[in-house]
Amino acid sequence: MKSKQRLLHTIIILSVILLDQWSKWLIVKHVPLYSHPVFSWGGDFFQIIHVRNTGALFSFGHQWPFWINMILLKIIPTILLFYLMFLLIAPRPMIVKIPQKFQLNLKPLSAVAFAFAVGGGLGNMIDRFFRPAGVVDFLDVKFYGIFGWERWPTFNVADMAVVFFMILFFLSEILQKKEPKA
């Protein structure tokens, strides 16, 4: 991986973390926890609120015992995120030789996608470790009863970065399959 690509990955990761933490800081400072929406657009289609999530995606695992929550939602994801970040931004050649089977051999667009995932994941990990009440979520969207949900689970900037990763990675895979084989 070239140094310009590593620089781009570093900028993406840091930008996502900074934007995520800044937006959460604004919400914590200016929006009372579990209050009525402070901003609405399109009636109640889009709202800014302030809630906390002690679980993972869709509050999954929020009622687990402390030690299971610590291992599955904090320790293992943090190790994986730092490993991915290391693979995306570490200079080459490295002092530590990583076996080929553990390296990321990604197309440039896929690597950019992973940078968004790492930034979003680390943004939420910061909350998991330093906000005992849980991850700050504040973006609330009406879902019109689809899948039985009147509203989509509340989310934040880090969550959007992870969704953006999925979209970019999917596109990268589609584009890669369309490339002629040499």
DRENLO-619803 format. One record per atom (N, C-alpha, C): chain; x, y, z; atom name. Coordinates in nm, 4 decimals. Each point is the difference from the previous one (the first is absolute). Layout:
# DRENLO-619803
> A  X  Y  Z  CA .
...
# end
This chain:
# DRENLO-619803
> A  0.0848  -0.1177  0.0000  N .
> A  -0.0848  0.1177  0.0000  CA .
> A  0.0890  0.1236  0.0000  C .
> A  -0.0315  0.0934  -0.0830  N .
> A  0.0816  0.1199  -0.0164  CA .
> A  -0.0229  0.0979  0.1150  C .
> A  0.1000  0.0873  0.0196  N .
> A  -0.0086  0.0955  0.1105  CA .
> A  -0.1171  0.0969  -0.0171  C .
> A  -0.0344  0.0367  -0.1254  N .
> A  -0.1150  0.0889  -0.0215  CA .
> A  -0.1300  -0.0683  0.0416  C .
> A  -0.0098  -0.1285  -0.0267  N .
> A  -0.1193  -0.0745  0.0414  CA .
> A  -0.0072  -0.0076  0.1522  C .
> A  0.1135  -0.0272  0.0644  N .
> A  0.0015  -0.0064  0.1468  CA .
> A  -0.0376  0.1349  0.0598  C .
> A  0.0484  0.1091  -0.0612  N .
> A  -0.0356  0.1337  0.0469  CA .
> A  -0.1501  0.0230  -0.0146  C .
> A  -0.0566  -0.0384  -0.1135  N .
> A  -0.1443  0.0136  -0.0210  CA .
> A  -0.0773  -0.0793  0.1048  C .
> A  0.0415  -0.1229  0.0274  N .
> A  -0.0676  -0.0825  0.1008  CA .
> A  0.0086  0.0651  0.1381  C .
> A  0.1164  0.0539  0.0324  N .
> A  0.0179  0.0675  0.1290  CA .
> A  -0.0918  0.1214  0.0102  C .
> A  -0.0073  0.0787  -0.1053  N .
> A  -0.0869  0.1186  -0.0004  CA .
> A  -0.1462  -0.0406  0.0156  C .
> A  -0.0428  -0.1035  -0.0698  N .
> A  -0.1392  -0.0460  0.0111  CA .
> A  -0.0290  -0.0460  0.1419  C .
> A  0.0864  -0.0844  0.0549  N .
> A  -0.0219  -0.0522  0.1353  CA .
> A  -0.0084  0.1140  0.1006  C .
> A  0.0969  0.0910  -0.0030  N .
> A  0.0008  0.1117  0.0956  CA .
> A  -0.1183  0.0939  -0.0213  C .
> A  -0.0370  0.0257  -0.1251  N .
> A  -0.1143  0.0887  -0.0284  CA .
> A  -0.1298  -0.0585  0.0532  C .
> A  -0.0195  -0.1289  -0.0214  N .
> A  -0.1223  -0.0644  0.0500  CA .
> A  -0.0040  0.0064  0.1521  C .
> A  0.1111  -0.0329  0.0652  N .
> A  0.0037  0.0033  0.1468  CA .
> A  -0.0261  0.1413  0.0507  C .
> A  0.0672  0.0991  -0.0577  N .
> A  -0.0171  0.1385  0.0463  CA .
> A  -0.1417  0.0509  -0.0231  C .
> A  -0.0563  -0.0240  -0.1173  N .
> A  -0.1371  0.0440  -0.0281  CA .
> A  -0.0992  -0.0710  0.0916  C .
> A  0.0211  -0.1282  0.0209  N .
> A  -0.0879  -0.0772  0.0881  CA .
> A  0.0059  0.0527  0.1434  C .
> A  0.1199  0.0160  0.0536  N .
> A  0.0129  0.0447  0.1386  CA .
> A  -0.0449  0.1450  0.0180  C .
> A  0.0253  0.0842  -0.0989  N .
> A  -0.0455  0.1389  0.0072  CA .
> A  -0.1529  0.0054  0.0005  C .
> A  -0.0642  -0.0757  -0.0884  N .
> A  -0.1469  0.0011  -0.0052  CA .
> A  -0.0589  -0.0544  0.1300  C .
> A  0.0604  -0.1025  0.0561  N .
> A  -0.0483  -0.0554  0.1276  CA .
> A  0.0206  0.0999  0.1134  C .
> A  0.1123  0.0704  -0.0018  N .
> A  0.0254  0.1018  0.1019  CA .
> A  -0.1087  0.1071  -0.0055  C .
> A  -0.0347  0.0451  -0.1223  N .
> A  -0.1062  0.1003  -0.0154  CA .
> A  -0.1329  -0.0505  0.0559  C .
> A  -0.0330  -0.1243  -0.0289  N .
> A  -0.1262  -0.0570  0.0479  CA .
> A  0.0003  -0.0081  0.1521  C .
> A  0.1064  -0.0537  0.0581  N .
> A  0.0077  -0.0133  0.1461  CA .
> A  -0.0096  0.1368  0.0663  C .
> A  0.0638  0.1003  -0.0594  N .
> A  0.0022  0.1345  0.0587  CA .
> A  -0.1328  0.0737  -0.0142  C .
> A  -0.0712  -0.0206  -0.1117  N .
> A  -0.1154  0.0847  -0.0297  CA .
> A  -0.1360  -0.0701  -0.0030  C .
> A  -0.0027  -0.1319  0.0014  N .
> A  -0.1283  -0.0712  -0.0088  CA .
> A  -0.0162  -0.0876  0.1239  C .
> A  -0.1033  0.0265  0.0805  N .
> A  -0.0211  -0.0828  0.1190  CA .
> A  -0.0240  -0.1468  -0.0377  C .
> A  0.0554  -0.0895  0.0799  N .
> A  -0.0143  -0.1435  -0.0223  CA .
> A  -0.1469  -0.0405  0.0045  C .
> A  -0.0435  -0.0776  -0.0973  N .
> A  -0.1370  -0.0527  -0.0119  CA .
> A  -0.1066  0.1098  -0.0012  C .
> A  0.0337  0.1170  -0.0534  N .
> A  -0.0969  0.1098  -0.0081  CA .
> A  -0.0774  -0.0086  -0.1308  C .
> A  -0.0925  0.0913  -0.0177  N .
> A  -0.0708  0.0111  -0.1274  CA .
> A  0.0989  0.0451  -0.1069  C .
> A  -0.0313  -0.0242  -0.1267  N .
> A  0.0909  0.0430  -0.1069  CA .
> A  0.0276  0.1502  0.0065  C .
> A  0.1269  0.0370  -0.0211  N .
> A  0.0364  0.1418  -0.0018  CA .
> A  -0.0045  0.0555  -0.1412  C .
> A  -0.0079  -0.0888  -0.0982  N .
> A  -0.0090  0.0412  -0.1394  CA .
> A  -0.0793  -0.1056  -0.0745  C .
> A  -0.0910  0.0459  -0.0843  N .
> A  -0.0765  -0.0918  -0.0852  CA .
> A  -0.0017  0.0549  -0.1409  C .
> A  -0.0018  -0.0907  -0.0955  N .
> A  -0.0087  0.0380  -0.1397  CA .
> A  -0.0997  -0.0936  -0.0672  C .
> A  -0.0853  0.0572  -0.0849  N .
> A  -0.0996  -0.0821  -0.0694  CA .
> A  -0.1016  -0.0571  0.0966  C .
> A  -0.0531  0.0872  0.0867  N .
> A  -0.0895  -0.0494  0.1054  CA .
> A  0.0843  -0.0724  0.1027  C .
> A  -0.0231  -0.1297  0.0137  N .
> A  0.0844  -0.0774  0.0914  CA .
> A  0.0851  -0.1029  -0.0764  C .
> A  0.0207  0.0250  -0.1312  N .
> A  0.0798  -0.0936  -0.0800  CA .
> A  0.1435  -0.0098  0.0520  C .
> A  0.0642  0.1152  0.0246  N .
> A  0.1369  0.0028  0.0509  CA .
> A  0.0035  0.0859  0.1255  C .
> A  0.0607  -0.0532  0.1054  N .
> A  0.0076  0.0727  0.1271  CA .
> A  0.1392  -0.0144  0.0605  C .
> A  0.0368  0.1006  0.0776  N .
> A  0.1215  -0.0097  0.0806  CA .
> A  -0.0438  -0.0146  0.1447  C .
> A  0.0425  -0.1104  0.0599  N .
> A  -0.0331  -0.0305  0.1388  CA .
> A  0.1297  -0.0390  0.0718  C .
> A  -0.0091  -0.0436  0.1242  N .
> A  0.1183  -0.0438  0.0742  CA .
> A  -0.0360  -0.1260  0.0771  C .
> A  0.0554  -0.1129  -0.0452  N .
> A  -0.0189  -0.1273  0.0697  CA .
> A  0.1365  -0.0658  0.0179  C .
> A  0.0040  -0.1024  0.0833  N .
> A  0.1238  -0.0762  0.0211  CA .
> A  -0.0252  -0.1470  -0.0315  C .
> A  0.1005  -0.0636  -0.0560  N .
> A  -0.0082  -0.1401  -0.0380  CA .
> A  0.1132  -0.0750  0.0689  C .
> A  -0.0348  -0.0907  0.0903  N .
> A  0.1022  -0.0786  0.0695  CA .
> A  0.0299  -0.1310  -0.0721  C .
> A  -0.0729  -0.0262  -0.1078  N .
> A  0.0244  -0.1215  -0.0781  CA .
> A  0.0758  0.0327  -0.1265  C .
> A  -0.0158  -0.0876  -0.0974  N .
> A  0.0628  0.0207  -0.1309  CA .
> A  -0.1099  0.0426  -0.0969  C .
> A  0.0123  -0.0403  -0.1241  N .
> A  -0.0971  0.0319  -0.1039  CA .
> A  -0.1411  -0.0347  0.0463  C .
> A  -0.0924  0.0950  -0.0107  N .
> A  -0.1402  -0.0160  0.0417  CA .
> A  -0.0117  -0.0382  0.1481  C .
> A  0.0931  0.0439  0.0823  N .
> A  0.0060  -0.0282  0.1439  CA .
> A  0.0247  -0.1471  0.0311  C .
> A  0.0470  -0.0757  -0.0972  N .
> A  0.0291  -0.1414  0.0196  CA .
> A  0.1000  -0.0169  0.1137  C .
> A  -0.0331  -0.0823  0.0963  N .
> A  0.0900  -0.0295  0.1105  CA .
> A  -0.0074  0.0955  0.1169  C .
> A  -0.0956  0.0929  -0.0010  N .
> A  -0.0038  0.0999  0.1081  CA .
> A  -0.0345  -0.0606  0.1359  C .
> A  -0.0571  -0.1199  0.0027  N .
> A  -0.0359  -0.0619  0.1282  CA .
> A  0.0953  -0.1126  0.0392  C .
> A  0.1088  -0.0147  -0.0713  N .
> A  0.0966  -0.1039  0.0335  CA .
> A  0.0694  0.0328  0.1320  C .
> A  0.0500  -0.1028  0.0692  N .
> A  0.0799  0.0255  0.1204  CA .
> A  0.1235  0.0836  -0.0348  C .
> A  0.0515  0.0703  0.0987  N .
> A  0.1113  0.0927  -0.0203  CA .
> A  0.1178  -0.0648  -0.0718  C .
> A  0.0433  -0.1163  0.0448  N .
> A  0.1209  -0.0614  -0.0560  CA .
> A  -0.0191  -0.0430  -0.1449  C .
> A  -0.1191  -0.0467  -0.0362  N .
> A  -0.0265  -0.0372  -0.1395  CA .
> A  -0.0017  0.1261  -0.0858  C .
> A  -0.0663  0.1034  0.0506  N .
> A  -0.0037  0.1284  -0.0702  CA .
> A  0.1419  0.0530  -0.0206  C .
> A  0.0815  -0.0082  0.1031  N .
> A  0.1379  0.0502  -0.0072  CA .
> A  0.0799  -0.0750  -0.1063  C .
> A  -0.0119  -0.1319  -0.0023  N .
> A  0.0783  -0.0798  -0.0953  CA .
> A  -0.0525  0.0161  -0.1421  C .
> A  -0.1312  -0.0180  -0.0197  N .
> A  -0.0561  -0.0038  -0.1353  CA .
> A  -0.0246  0.1371  -0.0623  C .
> A  -0.0256  0.1020  0.0820  N .
> A  -0.0313  0.1314  -0.0556  CA .
> A  0.1111  0.1030  0.0187  C .
> A  0.1020  -0.0340  0.0779  N .
> A  0.1082  0.0966  0.0212  CA .
> A  0.1367  -0.0561  -0.0379  C .
> A  0.0418  -0.1069  0.0645  N .
> A  0.1372  -0.0480  -0.0175  CA .
> A  0.0242  -0.0572  -0.1396  C .
> A  -0.0802  -0.0975  -0.0420  N .
> A  0.0212  -0.0622  -0.1314  CA .
> A  -0.0151  0.1015  -0.1136  C .
> A  -0.1069  0.0818  -0.0021  N .
> A  -0.0092  0.0990  -0.1086  CA .
> A  0.1162  0.0992  -0.0012  C .
> A  0.0475  0.0404  0.1166  N .
> A  0.1114  0.0946  0.0053  CA .
> A  0.1270  -0.0621  -0.0579  C .
> A  0.0270  -0.1242  0.0350  N .
> A  0.1174  -0.0691  -0.0555  CA .
> A  -0.0111  -0.0086  -0.1521  C .
> A  -0.1172  -0.0393  -0.0492  N .
> A  -0.0199  -0.0112  -0.1449  CA .
> A  0.0143  0.1349  -0.0700  C .
> A  -0.0557  0.1050  0.0598  N .
> A  0.0085  0.1330  -0.0610  CA .
> A  0.1442  0.0498  -0.0065  C .
> A  0.0753  -0.0197  0.1080  N .
> A  0.1395  0.0438  -0.0020  CA .
> A  0.0824  -0.0832  -0.0983  C .
> A  -0.0312  -0.1281  -0.0124  N .
> A  0.0687  -0.0848  -0.0978  CA .
> A  -0.0287  0.0493  -0.1420  C .
> A  -0.1267  0.0262  -0.0301  N .
> A  -0.0358  0.0525  -0.1321  CA .
> A  0.0671  0.1346  -0.0255  C .
> A  -0.0017  0.0864  0.1015  N .
> A  0.0626  0.1311  -0.0155  CA .
> A  0.1499  -0.0167  -0.0279  C .
> A  0.0636  -0.0898  0.0720  N .
> A  0.1422  -0.0272  -0.0209  CA .
> A  0.0253  -0.0442  -0.1439  C .
> A  -0.0843  -0.0899  -0.0506  N .
> A  0.0177  -0.0485  -0.1371  CA .
> A  -0.0233  0.1106  -0.1031  C .
> A  -0.0903  0.0941  0.0313  N .
> A  -0.0313  0.1069  -0.0947  CA .
> A  0.1031  0.1125  -0.0018  C .
> A  0.0609  0.0302  0.1153  N .
> A  0.0842  0.1200  0.0051  CA .
> A  0.1456  -0.0242  0.0374  C .
> A  0.0367  -0.1221  0.0392  N .
> A  0.1388  -0.0248  0.0404  CA .
> A  0.0936  0.0106  -0.1201  C .
> A  0.1151  0.0659  0.0175  N .
> A  0.0952  0.0122  -0.1113  CA .
> A  0.0609  -0.1357  -0.0355  C .
> A  0.0396  -0.0137  -0.1261  N .
> A  0.0646  -0.1220  -0.0464  CA .
> A  0.1429  0.0359  -0.0391  C .
> A  0.1013  -0.0782  0.0191  N .
> A  -0.0029  -0.1282  0.0690  CA .
> A  -0.0115  0.0200  0.1503  C .
> A  -0.0607  -0.0953  0.0640  N .
> A  -0.0218  0.0089  0.1436  CA .
> A  0.1040  -0.0830  0.0741  C .
> A  0.0190  0.0352  0.1254  N .
> A  0.0878  -0.0792  0.0854  CA .
> A  -0.0642  -0.1365  0.0229  C .
> A  -0.1310  0.0016  0.0219  N .
> A  -0.0745  -0.1235  0.0228  CA .
> A  -0.0467  -0.0524  -0.1348  C .
> A  0.0376  -0.1198  -0.0323  N .
> A  -0.0415  -0.0612  -0.1262  CA .
> A  -0.1336  -0.0704  0.0224  C .
> A  -0.1017  0.0420  -0.0760  N .
> A  -0.1321  -0.0609  0.0110  CA .
> A  -0.0116  -0.1080  -0.1068  C .
> A  -0.0341  -0.1235  0.0402  N .
> A  -0.0175  -0.1058  -0.0998  CA .
> A  -0.1026  0.0408  -0.1056  C .
> A  0.0219  -0.0417  -0.1227  N .
> A  -0.0853  0.0376  -0.1128  CA .
> A  -0.1476  -0.0270  0.0274  C .
> A  -0.0310  -0.1123  0.0641  N .
> A  -0.1408  -0.0345  0.0214  CA .
> A  -0.0708  0.0958  0.0958  C .
> A  0.0745  0.0797  0.0772  N .
> A  -0.0606  0.0954  0.0920  CA .
> A  0.0042  0.1437  -0.0518  C .
> A  0.0511  0.0198  -0.1194  N .
> A  0.0065  0.1338  -0.0567  CA .
> A  -0.1276  0.0320  -0.0761  C .
> A  -0.0284  0.1287  -0.0107  N .
> A  -0.1125  0.0442  -0.0819  CA .
> A  0.0501  0.0223  -0.1418  C .
> A  -0.0514  -0.0760  -0.0922  N .
> A  0.0338  0.0196  -0.1407  CA .
> A  -0.1228  0.0588  -0.0670  C .
> A  -0.0154  0.1301  0.0149  N .
> A  -0.1220  0.0670  -0.0436  CA .
> A  0.0258  0.0901  -0.1194  C .
> A  -0.1012  0.0133  -0.0818  N .
> A  0.0012  0.1015  -0.1049  CA .
> A  -0.0060  0.1358  0.0704  C .
> A  0.0468  0.1070  -0.0657  N .
> A  0.0008  0.1319  0.0648  CA .
> A  -0.1363  0.0435  0.0548  C .
> A  -0.1089  -0.0228  -0.0742  N .
> A  -0.1320  0.0409  0.0486  CA .
> A  -0.0411  -0.0804  0.1230  C .
> A  0.0323  -0.1282  0.0023  N .
> A  -0.0307  -0.0827  0.1171  CA .
> A  0.0792  0.0470  0.1217  C .
> A  0.1257  0.0376  -0.0203  N .
> A  0.0821  0.0489  0.1104  CA .
> A  -0.0559  0.1305  0.0556  C .
> A  -0.0461  0.0891  -0.0876  N .
> A  -0.0642  0.1241  0.0448  CA .
> A  -0.1256  -0.0339  0.0801  C .
> A  -0.0761  -0.0974  -0.0486  N .
> A  -0.1203  -0.0422  0.0721  CA .
> A  0.0362  -0.0466  0.1405  C .
> A  0.1035  -0.0816  0.0123  N .
> A  0.0416  -0.0486  0.1316  CA .
> A  0.0452  0.1146  0.0904  C .
> A  0.0578  0.1051  -0.0561  N .
> A  0.0392  0.1160  0.0810  CA .
> A  -0.1230  0.0636  0.0644  C .
> A  -0.1115  0.0071  -0.0734  N .
> A  -0.1240  0.0520  0.0588  CA .
> A  -0.0495  -0.0916  0.1117  C .
> A  0.0094  -0.1311  -0.0199  N .
> A  -0.0427  -0.0948  0.1034  CA .
> A  0.0844  0.0147  0.1257  C .
> A  0.1309  0.0133  -0.0166  N .
> A  0.0889  0.0149  0.1152  CA .
> A  -0.0289  0.1312  0.0726  C .
> A  -0.0157  0.1095  -0.0735  N .
> A  -0.0319  0.1284  0.0631  CA .
> A  -0.1311  -0.0054  0.0764  C .
> A  -0.1025  -0.0573  -0.0616  N .
> A  -0.1293  -0.0121  0.0676  CA .
> A  0.0068  -0.0919  0.1202  C .
> A  0.0673  -0.1119  -0.0163  N .
> A  0.0130  -0.0935  0.1118  CA .
> A  0.0743  0.0615  0.1175  C .
> A  0.1100  0.0692  -0.0282  N .
> A  0.0762  0.0637  0.1082  CA .
> A  -0.0783  0.1145  0.0636  C .
> A  -0.0783  0.0731  -0.0799  N .
> A  -0.0841  0.1058  0.0565  CA .
> A  -0.0966  -0.0546  0.1040  C .
> A  -0.0634  -0.1117  -0.0308  N .
> A  -0.0920  -0.0606  0.0967  CA .
> A  0.0746  -0.0676  0.1151  C .
> A  0.1202  -0.0536  -0.0263  N .
> A  0.0783  -0.0612  0.1080  CA .
> A  0.0404  0.1044  0.1035  C .
> A  0.0313  0.1202  -0.0455  N .
> A  0.0329  0.1072  0.0944  CA .
> A  -0.1162  0.0193  0.0966  C .
> A  -0.1224  0.0016  -0.0526  N .
> A  -0.1173  0.0136  0.0866  CA .
> A  -0.0148  -0.1205  0.0923  C .
> A  0.0188  -0.1196  -0.0521  N .
> A  -0.0170  -0.1208  0.0824  CA .
> A  0.0933  0.0013  0.1209  C .
> A  0.1223  0.0486  -0.0198  N .
> A  0.0964  0.0000  0.1096  CA .
> A  -0.0084  0.1239  0.0889  C .
> A  -0.0387  0.1152  -0.0546  N .
> A  0.0078  0.1238  0.0768  CA .
> A  -0.1341  0.0647  0.0328  C .
> A  -0.1094  -0.0569  -0.0438  N .
> A  -0.1332  0.0496  0.0359  CA .
> A  -0.0764  -0.1156  0.0641  C .
> A  0.0019  -0.0081  0.1325  N .
> A  -0.0628  -0.1134  0.0688  CA .
> A  -0.1491  -0.0167  -0.0313  C .
> A  -0.0677  0.1083  -0.0340  N .
> A  -0.1437  -0.0094  -0.0301  CA .
> A  -0.0253  -0.0621  -0.1371  C .
> A  0.1041  -0.0140  -0.0822  N .
> A  -0.0153  -0.0635  -0.1304  CA .
> A  0.0376  0.0916  -0.1149  C .
> A  -0.0049  -0.0568  -0.1190  N .
> A  0.0318  0.0731  -0.1224  CA .
> A  -0.1075  0.1053  -0.0250  C .
> A  0.0414  0.1217  -0.0322  N .
> A  -0.0933  0.1092  -0.0279  CA .
> A  -0.0575  -0.0188  -0.1408  C .
> A  -0.1314  -0.0141  -0.0084  N .
> A  -0.0711  -0.0061  -0.1276  CA .
> A  -0.0957  0.1181  -0.0047  C .
> A  -0.0185  0.0581  -0.1199  N .
> A  -0.0824  0.1209  -0.0045  CA .
> A  -0.0763  0.0217  -0.1298  C .
> A  0.0263  -0.0759  -0.1035  N .
> A  -0.0702  0.0170  -0.1272  CA .
> A  -0.1154  -0.0994  -0.0055  C .
> A  -0.1205  0.0524  -0.0148  N .
> A  -0.1212  -0.0807  0.0101  CA .
> A  -0.0838  0.0186  -0.1262  C .
> A  -0.0313  -0.1105  -0.0687  N .
> A  -0.0703  0.0061  -0.1282  CA .
> A  -0.1244  -0.0876  0.0042  C .
> A  -0.1094  0.0544  -0.0526  N .
> A  -0.1251  -0.0758  -0.0086  CA .
> A  0.0166  -0.1125  -0.1012  C .
> A  -0.0556  -0.1178  0.0308  N .
> A  0.0158  -0.1166  -0.0858  CA .
> A  -0.1339  -0.0521  -0.0517  C .
> A  -0.1082  0.0652  0.0371  N .
> A  -0.1343  -0.0259  -0.0537  CA .
> A  -0.0463  -0.1447  0.0147  C .
> A  0.0354  -0.0636  0.1084  N .
> A  -0.0499  -0.1342  0.0267  CA .
> A  0.0664  -0.1116  -0.0785  C .
> A  0.1028  0.0320  -0.0784  N .
> A  0.0703  -0.1044  -0.0751  CA .
> A  0.0691  -0.0932  0.0999  C .
> A  -0.0117  -0.1292  -0.0221  N .
> A  0.0509  -0.1036  0.0915  CA .
> A  -0.0600  0.0130  0.1399  C .
> A  -0.1156  0.0667  0.0100  N .
> A  -0.0647  0.0178  0.1294  CA .
> A  0.0591  0.1121  0.0837  C .
> A  0.0896  0.0786  -0.0584  N .
> A  0.0632  0.1108  0.0728  CA .
> A  -0.0605  0.1315  -0.0450  C .
> A  -0.0525  0.0743  0.0947  N .
> A  -0.0500  0.1338  -0.0326  CA .
> A  0.1170  0.0959  -0.0246  C .
> A  0.1084  -0.0192  0.0774  N .
> A  0.1195  0.0834  -0.0159  CA .
> A  0.1219  -0.0907  -0.0118  C .
> A  0.0955  0.0419  -0.0827  N .
> A  0.1261  -0.0723  -0.0117  CA .
> A  0.0762  0.0188  0.1311  C .
> A  0.0774  -0.0994  0.0457  N .
> A  0.0774  0.0210  0.1233  CA .
> A  0.0882  0.1250  -0.0112  C .
> A  0.0019  0.0774  0.1052  N .
> A  0.0755  0.1253  0.0024  CA .
> A  0.1490  -0.0297  -0.0224  C .
> A  0.0665  0.0879  -0.0743  N .
> A  0.1392  -0.0249  -0.0373  CA .
> A  0.0823  0.1273  0.0099  C .
> A  0.1281  -0.0082  -0.0381  N .
> A  0.0919  0.1133  0.0099  CA .
> A  0.0934  0.0025  -0.1213  C .
> A  0.0956  0.0914  -0.0003  N .
> A  0.0924  0.0158  -0.1127  CA .
> A  0.0855  -0.1257  -0.0190  C .
> A  0.0450  -0.0608  0.1082  N .
> A  0.0808  -0.1221  -0.0107  CA .
> A  -0.0795  -0.1109  -0.0683  C .
> A  -0.1269  -0.0123  0.0350  N .
> A  -0.0855  -0.1009  -0.0637  CA .
> A  -0.0140  0.0278  -0.1495  C .
> A  -0.0124  0.1283  -0.0359  N .
> A  -0.0101  0.0356  -0.1420  CA .
> A  0.1281  -0.0389  -0.0743  C .
> A  0.1147  0.0165  0.0647  N .
> A  0.1267  -0.0374  -0.0632  CA .
> A  0.0063  -0.1506  -0.0244  C .
> A  -0.0529  -0.0780  0.0930  N .
> A  -0.0013  -0.1457  -0.0173  CA .
> A  -0.0941  -0.0390  -0.1141  C .
> A  -0.1143  0.0662  -0.0101  N .
> A  -0.0916  -0.0263  -0.1119  CA .
> A  0.0660  0.0410  -0.1318  C .
> A  0.0692  0.1135  0.0007  N .
> A  0.0716  0.0448  -0.1198  CA .
> A  0.1055  -0.1033  -0.0401  C .
> A  0.0682  -0.0591  0.0986  N .
> A  0.0943  -0.1091  -0.0274  CA .
> A  -0.0696  -0.1129  -0.0746  C .
> A  -0.1164  -0.0423  0.0484  N .
> A  -0.0704  -0.1120  -0.0636  CA .
> A  -0.0362  0.0321  -0.1445  C .
> A  -0.0463  0.1225  -0.0239  N .
> A  -0.0374  0.0404  -0.1364  CA .
> A  0.1234  0.0027  -0.0906  C .
> A  0.1077  0.0647  0.0470  N .
> A  0.1227  0.0080  -0.0804  CA .
> A  0.0596  -0.1381  -0.0266  C .
> A  0.0006  -0.0835  0.1019  N .
> A  0.0573  -0.1335  -0.0159  CA .
> A  -0.0822  -0.0815  -0.0993  C .
> A  -0.1318  0.0088  0.0098  N .
> A  -0.0888  -0.0693  -0.0937  CA .
> A  0.0260  0.0483  -0.1428  C .
> A  0.0083  0.1319  -0.0180  N .
> A  0.0295  0.0557  -0.1325  CA .
> A  0.1363  -0.0464  -0.0511  C .
> A  0.0972  -0.0016  0.0882  N .
> A  0.1337  -0.0440  -0.0378  CA .
> A  -0.0018  -0.1450  -0.0479  C .
> A  -0.0749  -0.0833  0.0696  N .
> A  -0.0091  -0.1408  -0.0398  CA .
> A  -0.0697  -0.0148  -0.1348  C .
> A  -0.1047  0.0776  -0.0220  N .
> A  -0.0710  -0.0054  -0.1287  CA .
> A  0.0921  0.0464  -0.1124  C .
> A  0.0693  0.1124  0.0225  N .
> A  0.0907  0.0525  -0.1025  CA .
> A  0.1159  -0.0959  -0.0264  C .
> A  0.0476  -0.0648  0.1047  N .
> A  0.1109  -0.0937  -0.0143  CA .
> A  -0.0424  -0.1207  -0.0838  C .
> A  -0.1218  -0.0470  0.0186  N .
> A  -0.0486  -0.1150  -0.0761  CA .
> A  -0.0190  0.0342  -0.1476  C .
> A  -0.0252  0.1284  -0.0301  N .
> A  -0.0194  0.0419  -0.1390  CA .
> A  0.1314  0.0179  -0.0748  C .
> A  0.1120  0.0125  0.0741  N .
> A  0.1299  0.0168  -0.0645  CA .
> A  0.0371  -0.1284  -0.0733  C .
> A  0.0530  0.0124  -0.1222  N .
> A  0.0401  -0.1212  -0.0727  CA .
> A  0.1197  -0.0664  0.0679  C .
> A  -0.0025  -0.1309  0.0030  N .
> A  0.1105  -0.0760  0.0603  CA .
> A  0.1165  -0.0054  -0.0983  C .
> A  0.1210  0.0182  0.0525  N .
> A  0.1184  -0.0011  -0.0872  CA .
> A  0.0561  -0.1397  -0.0147  C .
# end
